[in-house]
């Protein structure tokens, strides 16, 4: 710790949840104030301005009060772990109300709001807060006691201002570099999709117009309801493959070894297509029992498995099927909708020859994506390092 620095509790230098009576003393019930639902609070966004306004009388009863200069921090999972945090600024009449899931922290004259913002944005702070959470799964919250008792290294105000100025400049540069790396990563993916689309749109001799129902069979996954919930077991060799499990490569629920429709079983080589929720995602490489929100897609002999796997991910088909599904009252992809979709099928020889080219292009663009992802990871590590140095007196 540097000379002149103190170690204090946040409660020693901040007020938590300032009273709503402040607003009532300043404004009439009909006066307009800012209103901020949880989605207004950003991540890596130092200042935030709520998107809505409401009369004071309509929000003062049940919502959380804050004012210009207060620091807002989400208390509920996953918003807290994601880093939802910001300093209120430019509020209507200087006053705002919002989610009951906000901590409102008002810095005293001993600590600047910007210094406090950067302190609370540290990954180490979020990790410690996440460990202290209590409550039911999906509704866990950070306790007020954790926040009040958390220790803050506190330099004199001029030193706080110097640290904030350094972090502001450094983080602005990091944000610019991060945006460029993210754009390049997206460009690499777009390049692959462009090549993919060109392969599927060549047309030529021997190409024939068909429907997916002509060249594929669909098998829907297991519906978990009152009649089938007994099939869920604590552990087995058969994971239940929901969209979340496919996307995250996880296994959180399991199915009994027998009793489920055999067509719901999928092997590592078979194609999985998501039909509801996150519509139109394509997976392969998992063994288990499919959930009802997915299809197993089995091609006929005239259709190369790999060709179909990539064709289902082509930009044109993905856009068409997503648009059609979104027009339904309950957005999903039915058997009937999937089977009538057109596919212009080339000769099997063209399909077989296209796969090595697709794999080559995919490998090259994946290498580019990985390169830019490493740059993004390095920039995130640099931010963490700067924050650690800032609050250990080494900046």
VEXDREN-2710 file (C-alpha; in Angstrom, 1 decimal):
% VEXDREN-2710
k/r/px/py/pz
1/UNK/0.0/0.0/0.0
2/UNK/1.3/3.4/-1.0
3/UNK/2.0/6.1/1.6
4/UNK/-1.1/8.2/2.2
5/UNK/-3.5/5.4/1.2
6/UNK/-6.1/4.1/3.6
7/UNK/-8.0/0.8/3.8
8/UNK/-11.7/1.4/4.5
9/UNK/-15.0/-0.4/4.3
10/UNK/-17.3/0.7/1.5
11/UNK/-19.9/1.6/4.2
12/UNK/-17.3/4.0/5.7
13/UNK/-17.2/6.2/2.5
14/UNK/-20.6/5.5/0.8
15/UNK/-24.3/5.7/1.5
16/UNK/-26.4/2.7/0.4
17/UNK/-29.9/3.1/-0.8
18/UNK/-30.5/6.8/-0.2
19/UNK/-34.0/7.6/1.0
20/UNK/-36.9/8.3/-1.5
21/UNK/-37.9/11.2/0.7
22/UNK/-35.2/13.2/-1.1
23/UNK/-37.1/13.1/-4.3
24/UNK/-40.5/13.9/-2.7
25/UNK/-39.0/17.0/-1.0
26/UNK/-37.7/18.3/-4.4
27/UNK/-40.5/17.4/-6.8
28/UNK/-44.2/17.2/-7.1
29/UNK/-46.0/13.9/-7.8
30/UNK/-46.6/14.9/-11.4
31/UNK/-43.0/16.0/-12.1
32/UNK/-41.1/13.8/-14.6
33/UNK/-38.2/11.6/-13.5
34/UNK/-36.0/9.1/-15.4
35/UNK/-36.9/5.4/-15.3
36/UNK/-34.4/2.6/-15.8
37/UNK/-35.3/-1.1/-16.1
38/UNK/-32.4/-3.5/-15.7
39/UNK/-31.7/-3.6/-19.4
40/UNK/-30.7/0.0/-19.3
41/UNK/-27.7/-0.7/-17.1
42/UNK/-24.8/-1.5/-19.3
43/UNK/-21.6/-3.5/-19.2
44/UNK/-18.3/-1.7/-19.7
45/UNK/-20.3/1.5/-19.8
46/UNK/-19.2/4.0/-17.2
47/UNK/-22.1/6.4/-17.5
48/UNK/-25.7/5.4/-18.2
49/UNK/-28.8/7.4/-19.0
50/UNK/-32.2/5.6/-18.6
51/UNK/-34.3/5.2/-21.7
52/UNK/-37.7/6.1/-20.2
53/UNK/-39.4/8.8/-18.1
54/UNK/-42.4/8.6/-15.7
55/UNK/-44.2/10.9/-13.3
56/UNK/-42.7/10.7/-9.8
57/UNK/-46.0/9.5/-8.3
58/UNK/-46.2/6.4/-10.5
59/UNK/-42.7/5.1/-9.5
60/UNK/-41.9/6.4/-6.0
61/UNK/-43.9/3.6/-4.3
62/UNK/-42.3/0.4/-5.5
63/UNK/-39.1/1.2/-7.5
64/UNK/-35.6/1.9/-6.4
65/UNK/-34.6/5.6/-6.1
66/UNK/-31.3/7.1/-7.3
67/UNK/-29.9/10.5/-8.3
68/UNK/-27.3/12.0/-10.6
69/UNK/-23.8/10.8/-9.4
70/UNK/-25.0/7.6/-7.7
71/UNK/-23.4/4.3/-8.7
72/UNK/-25.8/1.5/-9.7
73/UNK/-24.8/-2.1/-9.4
74/UNK/-27.0/-5.1/-10.3
75/UNK/-27.4/-7.5/-7.3
76/UNK/-29.1/-10.5/-9.0
77/UNK/-27.5/-13.3/-11.0
78/UNK/-26.5/-13.3/-13.8
79/UNK/-26.5/-9.5/-14.1
80/UNK/-24.0/-9.1/-11.2
81/UNK/-21.5/-11.6/-12.6
82/UNK/-21.9/-10.0/-16.1
83/UNK/-20.8/-6.7/-14.7
84/UNK/-23.9/-4.6/-15.0
85/UNK/-22.8/-1.3/-13.4
86/UNK/-22.8/2.4/-14.1
87/UNK/-22.9/6.0/-12.8
88/UNK/-26.2/7.8/-13.2
89/UNK/-25.9/11.0/-15.2
90/UNK/-28.2/13.5/-17.0
91/UNK/-31.4/12.2/-15.2
92/UNK/-34.6/14.1/-15.7
93/UNK/-34.8/16.6/-12.8
94/UNK/-31.6/14.9/-11.5
95/UNK/-33.7/11.9/-10.3
96/UNK/-34.3/8.4/-11.4
97/UNK/-36.2/5.2/-10.4
98/UNK/-35.6/1.7/-11.5
99/UNK/-35.3/-2.0/-10.8
100/UNK/-35.5/-3.3/-7.3
101/UNK/-32.5/-5.5/-8.2
102/UNK/-30.2/-2.5/-8.1
103/UNK/-27.8/-1.6/-5.3
104/UNK/-27.6/2.2/-5.2
105/UNK/-24.3/3.5/-3.8
106/UNK/-23.7/7.1/-3.2
107/UNK/-20.1/8.1/-2.7
108/UNK/-19.1/10.6/0.0
109/UNK/-16.7/13.4/-0.6
110/UNK/-13.9/11.0/0.3
111/UNK/-14.3/8.9/-2.9
112/UNK/-15.1/9.8/-6.5
113/UNK/-17.9/8.0/-8.3
114/UNK/-15.5/7.2/-11.2
115/UNK/-12.9/5.7/-8.8
116/UNK/-15.6/3.6/-7.2
117/UNK/-16.9/2.5/-10.6
118/UNK/-13.6/1.2/-11.7
119/UNK/-13.1/-0.6/-8.3
120/UNK/-16.5/-2.4/-8.6
121/UNK/-15.7/-3.3/-12.2
122/UNK/-12.8/-5.6/-11.2
123/UNK/-13.3/-9.3/-12.0
124/UNK/-11.9/-10.1/-8.6
125/UNK/-14.7/-8.1/-7.0
126/UNK/-17.4/-9.9/-9.1
127/UNK/-15.9/-13.3/-8.3
128/UNK/-16.0/-12.6/-4.5
129/UNK/-19.5/-11.3/-4.8
130/UNK/-20.7/-14.3/-6.7
131/UNK/-19.3/-16.6/-4.0
132/UNK/-21.3/-14.7/-1.4
133/UNK/-24.7/-15.0/-3.2
134/UNK/-27.6/-16.6/-1.5
135/UNK/-31.1/-17.6/-2.6
136/UNK/-32.8/-20.0/-5.0
137/UNK/-31.1/-21.1/-8.2
138/UNK/-31.7/-18.4/-10.9
139/UNK/-32.6/-15.9/-8.2
140/UNK/-29.4/-15.6/-6.2
141/UNK/-28.4/-12.2/-5.0
142/UNK/-25.4/-10.5/-3.5
143/UNK/-26.1/-9.5/0.1
144/UNK/-26.0/-5.9/1.1
145/UNK/-23.6/-6.9/4.0
146/UNK/-21.1/-8.2/1.5
147/UNK/-21.0/-4.8/-0.2
148/UNK/-21.0/-2.7/2.9
149/UNK/-18.1/-4.7/4.5
150/UNK/-16.0/-5.0/1.3
151/UNK/-12.6/-3.3/1.7
152/UNK/-11.6/-0.4/-0.5
153/UNK/-8.0/0.8/-0.9
154/UNK/-8.5/4.6/-0.8
155/UNK/-5.9/7.1/-1.9
156/UNK/-6.4/10.9/-1.5
157/UNK/-8.8/12.5/-4.0
158/UNK/-6.1/13.9/-6.3
159/UNK/-4.6/10.4/-6.6
160/UNK/-8.0/9.0/-7.3
161/UNK/-8.5/11.5/-10.1
162/UNK/-5.0/10.6/-11.5
163/UNK/-5.8/6.9/-11.5
164/UNK/-9.2/7.5/-13.2
165/UNK/-7.6/9.6/-15.9
166/UNK/-5.1/6.9/-16.7
167/UNK/-7.8/4.2/-16.8
168/UNK/-10.1/6.3/-18.9
169/UNK/-7.4/6.8/-21.5
170/UNK/-6.2/3.2/-21.5
171/UNK/-9.7/1.8/-21.6
172/UNK/-10.7/4.0/-24.5
173/UNK/-7.7/2.7/-26.4
174/UNK/-8.6/-0.9/-25.5
175/UNK/-12.2/-0.4/-26.5
176/UNK/-11.1/0.8/-30.0
177/UNK/-8.7/-2.1/-30.4
178/UNK/-11.3/-4.5/-29.2
179/UNK/-13.9/-3.2/-31.6
180/UNK/-11.5/-3.7/-34.5
181/UNK/-10.6/-7.2/-33.4
182/UNK/-14.2/-8.1/-33.0
183/UNK/-15.1/-6.8/-36.4
184/UNK/-12.2/-8.7/-38.0
185/UNK/-13.4/-11.9/-36.2
186/UNK/-16.9/-11.4/-37.6
187/UNK/-15.4/-10.7/-41.0
188/UNK/-13.7/-14.0/-41.0
189/UNK/-16.9/-15.8/-40.2
190/UNK/-18.7/-13.8/-42.9
191/UNK/-16.0/-14.8/-45.4
192/UNK/-16.7/-18.4/-44.7
193/UNK/-20.4/-17.9/-45.1
194/UNK/-19.9/-16.2/-48.4
195/UNK/-17.8/-19.1/-49.7
196/UNK/-20.4/-21.5/-48.4
197/UNK/-23.2/-19.8/-50.2
198/UNK/-21.3/-19.7/-53.5
199/UNK/-20.8/-23.5/-53.3
200/UNK/-24.6/-24.0/-52.8
201/UNK/-25.7/-21.6/-55.5
202/UNK/-23.6/-22.7/-58.5
203/UNK/-26.4/-24.6/-60.4
204/UNK/-25.5/-26.5/-63.5
205/UNK/-26.0/-29.8/-65.4
206/UNK/-27.6/-32.5/-63.2
207/UNK/-28.9/-30.1/-60.5
208/UNK/-32.5/-30.9/-59.6
209/UNK/-35.1/-29.0/-57.6
210/UNK/-36.4/-31.0/-54.7
211/UNK/-37.7/-30.4/-51.2
212/UNK/-36.1/-31.4/-47.9
213/UNK/-38.9/-33.9/-47.4
214/UNK/-37.8/-35.6/-50.6
215/UNK/-34.3/-36.2/-49.4
216/UNK/-34.4/-36.3/-45.6
217/UNK/-36.2/-37.9/-42.7
218/UNK/-37.0/-36.0/-39.5
219/UNK/-37.3/-37.5/-36.0
220/UNK/-38.4/-35.2/-33.2
221/UNK/-36.9/-35.5/-29.7
222/UNK/-38.4/-36.6/-26.5
223/UNK/-41.1/-34.4/-25.0
224/UNK/-40.8/-34.2/-21.2
225/UNK/-44.2/-33.9/-19.6
226/UNK/-46.2/-35.5/-16.9
227/UNK/-46.3/-38.9/-18.7
228/UNK/-42.5/-39.0/-19.5
229/UNK/-40.9/-37.1/-16.6
230/UNK/-40.2/-40.5/-14.9
231/UNK/-37.6/-41.0/-17.7
232/UNK/-35.4/-38.3/-16.2
233/UNK/-32.8/-39.9/-13.9
234/UNK/-30.0/-38.5/-11.7
235/UNK/-27.3/-40.1/-13.8
236/UNK/-26.9/-42.5/-16.8
237/UNK/-24.9/-42.9/-20.0
238/UNK/-27.6/-41.0/-21.9
239/UNK/-27.7/-37.2/-21.5
240/UNK/-30.8/-35.4/-22.5
241/UNK/-29.7/-33.1/-25.3
242/UNK/-31.4/-29.7/-25.0
243/UNK/-30.4/-26.7/-27.0
244/UNK/-28.4/-25.3/-24.0
245/UNK/-26.5/-28.6/-23.7
246/UNK/-25.7/-28.7/-27.4
247/UNK/-24.6/-25.0/-27.5
248/UNK/-22.5/-25.2/-24.3
249/UNK/-21.3/-28.8/-24.8
250/UNK/-22.8/-29.6/-21.4
251/UNK/-24.8/-32.5/-19.8
252/UNK/-27.1/-31.5/-17.0
253/UNK/-30.0/-33.9/-17.3
254/UNK/-30.0/-37.6/-18.0
255/UNK/-32.5/-40.2/-19.4
256/UNK/-33.1/-43.7/-18.3
257/UNK/-31.6/-46.5/-20.4
258/UNK/-35.0/-47.6/-21.8
259/UNK/-38.5/-46.4/-22.3
260/UNK/-38.0/-43.5/-24.6
261/UNK/-38.8/-43.4/-28.4
262/UNK/-35.8/-45.0/-30.2
263/UNK/-36.0/-42.3/-33.0
264/UNK/-35.1/-39.7/-30.3
265/UNK/-31.6/-41.3/-29.9
266/UNK/-28.8/-39.6/-31.7
267/UNK/-25.2/-40.6/-32.4
268/UNK/-22.1/-38.5/-32.8
269/UNK/-22.4/-38.7/-36.6
270/UNK/-26.0/-37.6/-36.9
271/UNK/-27.3/-34.1/-37.6
272/UNK/-29.3/-32.2/-35.0
273/UNK/-31.4/-29.2/-36.0
274/UNK/-33.1/-26.9/-33.4
275/UNK/-36.8/-26.3/-34.1
276/UNK/-37.9/-23.9/-31.4
277/UNK/-36.4/-21.4/-29.0
278/UNK/-33.1/-20.7/-30.8
279/UNK/-34.3/-21.7/-34.2
280/UNK/-32.1/-23.1/-36.9
281/UNK/-28.9/-24.1/-35.1
282/UNK/-27.1/-27.1/-36.5
283/UNK/-25.1/-29.5/-34.4
284/UNK/-23.2/-32.8/-34.7
285/UNK/-20.9/-34.8/-32.5
286/UNK/-23.1/-35.5/-29.5
287/UNK/-24.6/-38.9/-28.3
288/UNK/-27.7/-39.0/-26.3
289/UNK/-31.5/-38.6/-26.4
290/UNK/-32.8/-35.4/-28.1
291/UNK/-35.1/-33.0/-26.4
292/UNK/-38.4/-32.2/-28.1
293/UNK/-37.0/-28.8/-29.2
294/UNK/-34.7/-30.5/-31.7
295/UNK/-35.0/-32.7/-34.9
296/UNK/-32.7/-35.4/-35.9
297/UNK/-32.2/-35.0/-39.7
298/UNK/-31.3/-38.1/-41.6
299/UNK/-30.4/-37.7/-45.3
300/UNK/-31.2/-40.2/-48.0
301/UNK/-28.5/-41.9/-50.1
302/UNK/-28.6/-39.2/-52.8
303/UNK/-27.5/-36.6/-50.2
304/UNK/-24.0/-36.5/-48.6
305/UNK/-24.3/-36.1/-44.8
306/UNK/-21.6/-33.4/-44.7
307/UNK/-23.1/-31.5/-47.6
308/UNK/-26.5/-31.4/-45.8
309/UNK/-24.7/-30.4/-42.5
310/UNK/-23.3/-27.3/-44.2
311/UNK/-26.2/-26.6/-46.4
312/UNK/-28.5/-26.3/-43.4
313/UNK/-26.1/-23.6/-42.1
314/UNK/-26.0/-21.6/-45.4
315/UNK/-27.0/-17.9/-45.0
316/UNK/-29.9/-18.1/-47.5
317/UNK/-31.5/-21.1/-45.9
318/UNK/-31.0/-19.9/-42.4
319/UNK/-32.6/-16.5/-43.3
320/UNK/-35.6/-18.1/-45.0
321/UNK/-36.4/-20.6/-42.3
322/UNK/-36.0/-18.0/-39.5
323/UNK/-38.4/-15.6/-41.3
324/UNK/-41.0/-18.3/-41.9
325/UNK/-40.8/-19.6/-38.3
326/UNK/-41.1/-16.1/-36.9
327/UNK/-44.5/-15.6/-38.7
328/UNK/-46.1/-18.4/-36.7
329/UNK/-48.1/-17.6/-33.6
330/UNK/-45.7/-19.9/-31.6
331/UNK/-42.3/-19.5/-33.4
332/UNK/-41.0/-22.9/-34.3
333/UNK/-40.3/-25.2/-37.2
334/UNK/-42.8/-27.9/-37.7
335/UNK/-42.2/-31.1/-39.6
336/UNK/-44.5/-29.8/-42.4
337/UNK/-42.7/-26.5/-42.7
338/UNK/-39.2/-28.1/-42.7
339/UNK/-40.1/-30.7/-45.3
340/UNK/-41.5/-28.3/-47.9
341/UNK/-38.4/-26.2/-48.0
342/UNK/-36.7/-26.3/-51.5
343/UNK/-33.2/-27.6/-52.1
344/UNK/-31.5/-27.5/-55.4
345/UNK/-29.6/-30.8/-55.3
346/UNK/-26.4/-31.2/-57.4
347/UNK/-25.1/-34.6/-58.5
348/UNK/-23.6/-36.7/-55.7
349/UNK/-20.1/-36.3/-57.3
350/UNK/-20.4/-32.5/-56.9
351/UNK/-21.4/-32.9/-53.3
352/UNK/-18.5/-35.2/-52.5
353/UNK/-16.0/-32.9/-54.2
354/UNK/-17.4/-29.8/-52.4
355/UNK/-16.7/-31.2/-48.9
356/UNK/-12.9/-31.0/-48.9
357/UNK/-13.1/-27.4/-50.2
358/UNK/-15.6/-26.4/-47.5
359/UNK/-13.4/-28.0/-44.8
360/UNK/-10.3/-26.2/-46.1
361/UNK/-12.0/-22.8/-46.2
362/UNK/-13.5/-23.5/-42.7
363/UNK/-10.1/-24.4/-41.3
364/UNK/-8.6/-21.2/-42.7
365/UNK/-11.3/-18.9/-41.4
366/UNK/-11.4/-20.7/-38.1
367/UNK/-7.7/-19.9/-37.8
368/UNK/-8.4/-16.3/-38.4
369/UNK/-11.3/-16.3/-35.9
370/UNK/-9.0/-17.9/-33.3
371/UNK/-6.3/-15.3/-34.0
372/UNK/-8.7/-12.4/-33.4
373/UNK/-10.2/-14.2/-30.4
374/UNK/-6.7/-14.4/-28.9
375/UNK/-6.4/-10.7/-29.4
376/UNK/-9.7/-10.1/-27.7
377/UNK/-8.6/-12.3/-24.8
378/UNK/-5.3/-10.4/-24.5
379/UNK/-7.1/-7.1/-24.4
380/UNK/-9.4/-8.4/-21.6
381/UNK/-6.3/-9.6/-19.7
382/UNK/-4.7/-6.1/-20.1
383/UNK/-7.8/-4.5/-18.6
384/UNK/-7.7/-6.8/-15.6
385/UNK/-4.0/-6.1/-15.2
386/UNK/-4.5/-2.4/-15.3
387/UNK/-7.3/-2.6/-12.7
388/UNK/-5.2/-4.7/-10.4
389/UNK/-2.3/-2.3/-10.7
390/UNK/-4.6/0.7/-10.1
391/UNK/-6.0/-0.6/-6.8
392/UNK/-2.7/-2.1/-5.5
393/UNK/-0.9/1.3/-5.8
394/UNK/1.2/0.3/-8.7
395/UNK/-0.2/2.4/-11.5
END
